[in-house]
Amino acid sequence: MNFQTDCADLVKMVSKSEEWPAFEFLLEEVDKCRRSFETFSLTHIPRTKNTKADKQARRARDQPYDVYYVNFVPPISLPESV
């Protein structure tokens, strides 16, 4: 499984978790998920190549509730930020 992100720090954190002790608990959770895949990679891509996911994440952060999309594409767009 190849996951792509426009967050270069996230790629660094996952590949060298010992260098990010403040995120130890979260990185342990990532590692548990990582082991559930036969193969796993996390690669950095430019934000310009990730615009749909970036917009979706920005809109979700503006919501007054938690938003989760796991194996699911929302049927409608989240409201635009004002």
Secondary structure, DSSP 8 states (H G I E B T S, - for coil): -EEEES-HHHHHHHHTGGG-GGGHHHHHHHHHHHHTSSS-EEEE--GGG-HHHHHHHHHHHTSSS----SS---SS------
